[in-house]
């Protein structure tokens, strides 16, 4: 998978039919990455089929001078199980950063998944994980127009009244399931409007709860790890990343997200504990990625 070409096939009809939504998708797509893992199972090998590819949504995330892929914890748990399985052979992994309007290259970045520093939590309503990126990856992502979200965009904002929310991600049903004979896969991001509900998330930790009223897909499976974006209706050209998509209930179309303030608080506590133990700072790998700051204007057309 590491040297295959990824080509973006465009958006689903529900998005491409709307110029405003397409412009928004191009704008917010610069925060989205696809974590692609190619693999074979025993049946595929016996049948001589092309490798499968699992496409996972991820958000480029800046924290304390480091840049990571932020995604759902259950995704990293699934990858961990794949690595330990005797029925599956992982062939490779790559980062696809082809969703910005400013892309210069549609080839994926090979990712050393085994050597990557990664960790996750997937319990009690907490569902997030991080893959720490070395400066090599950060520079390549920056070159291709991908932007990390900075703390000013995801930190708590009690003064903001979010009146509109959207989920950005890569639903499995409109992504390639196998690598083509030519070595390509097609990736199709989508941006869905979500109505926030004033409901308890039913977990030990707080969760964002919303509902999708206009559902152009059978399922949003695959969008876990993508950002939930909030807009202040009193200033609709401003946005914040309020949560990370985690789970959904198909029958009610309810979605659940891990709030960014919760993630930030836990990461801050973990880093402080680490610094106290080590007595050292964190390596700065974010210098070459322009982390988004408060007040970044969203597209209007």
N, C-alpha and C positions, 0 to 999 in steps of 0.2 A: 504493500500500500504506500510505502514511503516515497516512491517515485511516480505514482500515478497522478494524472492530471484531474483536477476537480473542475467542473464547469458548472456555473450557476444557471439553472434552467429558467429562472424567473420566478415570479410569485404565482400564487394560486389565483384563480379567476376572481375570487372575492376581493382581492387586493388590487390586482392590475386593472380592474374595472373602475377603480376610483383614483383619479390623479392625486388627490390630497393624501390618500392612504399610501400610494406608491411613493410619493415624496417623503413622507414620514418614515416609511420602511427603509429607504435609502439613508436617511439621516440617522436613525437609531441603529441601523445595521452595523454601524462602525463600532458599537459596543459588543456585538454578538460574534461569537466564534463557534465553529462546529468541531467537536472532538470526534474524530473518525477512527474506528478500530476495525481493522479487517481480520477475518478469522475463517477457519474451516471447522466443520464438525466431521465426525467419522462418516456419516452418510454422504456428505458432499464429496469427500475424498474418494469414496467407493464409486460414486456416480460420475466422477470427473467434472463436477460443476465448478463454475467460477466462484471465487471466494465471496463470502457474505461481508457486508459492511454494516456496522452499528454506528448510527449518527446520533450524537448527544449534543444538546444545547449547552452553551456556556457563556458566561459574561466576563469580559476582561476587567479586572478588579485591581485597584491600587490601594495599598494599606501600609502605612509606616515606611514608605520608601521602597516597598517591594511590589512587584506585579505578579498576579496569579490568574489562573483560570478558576473562576468561582462557578461551581455547579452544584447540583443536588447531591446530597450524601448517598442516596440510594444508587445513584449512577456509579460512583466510585466503589461502592460495595459490590455492584454487579460485575464491574471490571475485575475486581479482586477475586471473585468467584470464578470468573472465566479463566484467570491466570492459573488457578489451582485445579481446574477441571481436567480430568483425563479424557474427556470426550471432545474437547475443543482445543484447537491450536491457534493461538494468536499470531498472525503473520506480521503485523505492524500497526503503528498508530501515527496519526498526523493531525495537525491543526489547520483547519480551513478558515481563512480570514478573507472571504470573498464577498462580503455583504455591504461594505462601504461603497459609496458612490465614487470614491477616489482610488479604487484598486488599480494596481499596476501589474499585478501578476496573479493568474488564477491557478497556480500550482500550490499544493499544500506544503506545509512545513513539517518535515519528518520530526516526530516526537519520540524521544527516548523514554518510553513509558516506565520501563523497569527502573531506570536510574533517576526518575523524577522524584522530588520530595513532594509527597502528597499525604493528606489526612482528611478524615471526614467524621461526621456524626450523623446518625440516623436513628433517633429514638426520641420519644416523649414530645413529638412535635417539632423537634430540631431536625432539619434535613438539609445539610449543606456540606460541601467539601472544597478543598483547595488543592490545586496543582501549582506549586511554585515554579515560576519561569526564570531561567537564567538570562543574563543580559543578551546573549545571542538571539534567543527567541524574541525578546522585547524589541530589539532593533529591527528585526524582520517584520514584526507586526506593525511597528510604527511606520516603516517604509510603505506598507500597503494600506495605510490610512485607517488602521484600527486604533481606537482610543480607549484607554482604561478609564473607568469611572472613579473619580476621586471622592474623598470623604465629604467634600462640600455638596456632592450630589446625592449621597446616600445617608448622611448623618441625620439624626432626628430633627424634624422641623415642626414643633408644636404650634407655631404661628401660621402654618400653612393649612388651608382647607382644600383638600384634594377632592375635586368634583368629577374627575374623569380618570380612568385607569385603562391601560392596555397591557397585554402580554405579548412579548416578542419571543419567537422560538422556531423550532424545526420539527413540526409534527411528523411522526414516523410514516404515516400513510402517504405522504407526498414526497418522501425522500427515496433515493435508490436503496434497494435491499441487497443488491449484489454489484460487484464491479463488472463493468461491461467487457466484452471481448477486446475493446480498444483500450481498456485500462482507465475508463472514466466513471465517475458517478455524478448524479445530478442532485443539487441541493436547492430546496425551495423554502425560504423563510416566510413567516406569516406574522401579521400584527392583528391581534383580536381585541375588541373593546370588551372590558369587564366592568360590571356594575358592583361596586363594593357593598357588602352586606354588613349590617350591624349585628353580627352573630359571634358567639364564642367559637373558637376553633376546635374545641373538644380535645385539647391536648394540655400537657403540663405547662408548656411554654406558649406565649401568644402566637397567633397565626393570622395572616391576612386571609379574609374570606370574601370571595366574590362570586358572581354568577355571569355566565356568558349567555346573553339573550339571542344574539344573532350568530348561529353556529353553522359555518359553511363546511364543516368536516364531520366525519363520523366520530373522531376521537382527537384529543390534544395530546395523547401519549407521545412522548418525544420532546415536548416543550419544557419539561422539568429542567431546571438549571438556567432557563432564560429569565431576563429581568421583567418585573412588573413595574411599569412606568406610571407615575402619578403626575397629574397636571393641576395647578392651582387655577381655577376658573376666573379668579379676579386678575390673573396675569397669565393668560393661556399660552404665552410663548415661553414659559419657564417650566422646567420639568425636574423631577427627582426620581431616582430608583428607590422604590419604597419596599420591595420585597423580592424574593427569589422564588420562582414558580416551583412547587414541590409535588402537589397531588391534585386529583380531581375526582368527582363523582359523576360518572356518565349519565345516570338517570336524571339527576337534578341540574346537571351542568355547573355544579359548584366547583370552584377552584380554591386551592389553599396555597399560601406562600409563607416562607420563612421571612419575617420582617428584617430589613437591613439593620435597624437599630439593635436588634437582638444579636445578629451576627457580629456587628461591630463591637458590642459590649463584651461578648465572649472572646473575641480575638484580642481585644485590648487587655483583658485579664490574663489571657494565655501568654501574650508577648511580655507583659510586665513581669509575670512569674519567671519567664525564661531569662529576661534581662537581669532580674535579681539573682538568679542562679549563676549565670555566666559572667555577669559584670561587664558585658560588652554590648555594642550597638547592633543594629541591623544593617546588612549590606544594602547600599542604594542601587537598585536595578531599575528604578522608575525614571531616571533622568531623561531618557530618550523617548519616553511616551508622554504626550501631553495629557495628563489626567484632567478630566472635565471638572470645571469649577462651577460654583453657584452662579446662576443667572445666565447660563448658556442658552442662547435663543434657539428654540425649536423652529422647524420650517413652517411657513404660513401658507404655502401654496401647494 
